[in-house]
């Protein structure tokens, strides 16, 4: 249950205030020079992005205790990471395409696809450069489904909006399945996660229509599978957990956590980042130039020494 006291603690942690011995070590670690981080980490060749919904950074730190521990004790997080706008869809497009394309609503691909036009996404960019890409959408009825259905929100599935990549989307934008069965579980177990990937929880598990407690439970089920996979322990896989947007109050800052072996000891970066920074990182994984507005953003990979 969220309380004002817990939110105040989370806000202070995000601001870098020294609250406890643990958070003091986080702040001290963040002050270490970046090259020291770079020497301890291997560059990833695969990235899987998990997107939560509609909560500020402070709310996420308070309401997702499992992710909070991973971020502040072992791995790392961004202290100043801002979503691009409201509502959801333009933020997903910013991650996938380096632009909002003038989209200001959450309409389906039939309505907003023409605004995106023939633009290329980071997924299609990776495939064009000889790499792999895949999106795993929870509760999606079938591949690259272009309409909302039950707990599946097409507005959270950006690949479906890129007409130039429709053939790729039809093949590689797949239903997620469960931690025990389905596309994502099989690809984790077999070592076949893509170079550029996105995992999209359904409307309940992403905290859009259900609580952060529900989202925390979902992360506790899926993240251990990823963190114990050979791709992750070898340093080849980085997992990024972010949120599409804040809660319509304040600065639209969201919590963004970067998980990559062997870990940063909870180091936080103070570099000012955004969804365009994440888009730039996804392009860099396939050796490609950043797309559109992402070209001018601080790179998330550089900020975390990856």
Secondary structure, 3 states (H helix, E strand, C coil): CCCHHHHHHHHHHHHCCCCCHHHHHHHHHHCCCHHHHHHHCCCCCEEEEEEECCCCHHHHHHHCHHHHHHHHHHCEEEEEEECCCCCHHHHHHHHHHCCCCCCCCCCCHHHHHHHHCCCCCHHHHHHHCCCCEEEEECCCCCCCCCCCECCECHHHCHHHHCHHHHHHHHHHEEECCCCCCCHHHHHHHHCCCCCEEEEECCCCCCCCCCCHHHHHHHHHHHHHHHHCCHHHHCCCEEEEEEECCCCCCCCCECCEEEEECCCCCCEEEEEEEEHHHHHHHHHHHCCCCCCHHHHHCCCHHHHCCC
